Amino acid sequence: MQKWIILGVIFIILILTTVIVLNVDIETEYTPETEIEETELRKTIITLYFLDKNTGELAKESRLIDSKELIIKPYEEVINMLINGPENSNYERIIPENVKLLETKLEADCLVINFSNEILESMRDESKKVKITESIYQSLKEFTEINSVKILVENQEIEGIPEVTTENNEI
């Protein structure tokens, strides 16, 4: 007899719980501790590649920037960030600061980058040339429309500056 009473009470509790859960509209509203400003909603992460002072290899530096900066001229913005150098003190710039970005053009899926002739000074060393090209390519490959990068100097193709493509991912 006691078993039936206990089972009956459990059954009534289950029915009441179900009715309450189905009839109560549970609304939980998240209230942030601080107000999120409109500018914070526009932030995006850009990954740039600089030379690590300790290893001599390329290293990632992620930056949180306002996505509005990338709307008009995104490729120029990223390359200018490379020219301006890293924020991390363990890294060093790979493109000298006196180099000027003259122009970028997206031709089909190839981004053509035109630099001033000051870049030639740093590209005399073969390993530095490869690091500069790789840094530029790695920093721009997040743009899905870019499948290759071609570097010009004063609108001229320079022998020995390789074109980088995503197909072979080689420099």
C-alpha positions, 0 to 999 in steps of 0.5 A, a space after each residue: 500500500 505504501 508503494 502505491 502512495 509513494 508512486 502516486 505522489 511521484 506521479 503527481 509531482 511529475 505532472 505538476 512539474 511538467 505543467 509548470 514548465 510548459 506554462 512558464 515562459 522562461 526568459 533570461 536576458 544577458 546583461 553585460 557588465 559594461 556597455 558594448 560600444 558600436 566601435 567594439 562591434 566592428 573589431 576584427 582580427 588581422 594576422 601579420 607576419 614579422 621576423 622573430 628576433 630570437 629564431 630569425 623565422 616568421 612569427 604571427 602577430 594578431 591585431 584587433 583593428 576596426 573593420 572600417 579600416 579594411 573596407 576601402 583599401 584592405 590590402 593597402 592597410 595590411 601592407 602598411 601595417 607590415 611596413 609600420 612594423 610589429 607591436 611585439 618587441 620580440 619581433 622586428 619589421 621585415 619591410 624597411 620603413 622607408 619603403 613606400 607602397 605605391 599601389 595594389 591591384 587585384 587582377 583576377 585572383 592575383 594581387 599585384 603589389 607595387 613598391 618603391 625602389 627602396 625595397 630593392 636594398 633589403 631584397 639583395 640578400 636572398 634569404 631576406 627576399 624570401 622572408 619579405 615575400 613570405 611575410 607579405 603572402 602569409 599576411 594577405 592569404 586570409 583574404 579568400 579572393 587572393 590566390 597569388 601575390 606578385 611584387 613589382 618595384 616601380 611598375 617593373 617585374 624584378 628578376 628573382 622576386 618570386 610570385 607566390 600562389 596558394 596552389 603550390 604554396 611555395 616561394 
